């Protein structure tokens, strides 16, 4: 059985070279929500806007579909497949979209990804991980590994070769340290969970997890 024919239980990935795109109609739709002040994603539509709330909700749903196509069913932060997260993956704004955050980047493709509830709401929540530039997104310095701007394998050592699922910082990466700390990647719970998932995968498939993992990440392939 080819390892690309089944889902890995966890996968840490970079989205460099990828991003969702918006059609001209979708771009016009987003324009109709401006100025973006923090509540346009899921709150009430401004009375002055001609955009209907149901259409906005449909747009937000479409964004998740677009993200699934480039990211698959894996949390961008802890790497767990959705079926091991305990909840559906959520649309995540890397630089948070709140009024006191970066609302102008609400629909910025490089600011959108998918994350599990634990990572998105309980661990990161509205933490400001950007450097404060609210006009030009890619001029911000981010304190964690950015899925679109950083190659994760340059920042973290993903320990799949030993079968232990241990995550370590690589090259003394400051972003790697902060990412591990923020999302508890080296916690006993997360490490034992990955270790158990590796064993279960190998017993079920007869494929070494290391081989499957590197084949999939080497091919830039996301299992769906």
Order of alpha helices (4+ residues) and beta strands (2+ residues): alpha-alpha-beta-beta-alpha-beta-beta-alpha-alpha-alpha
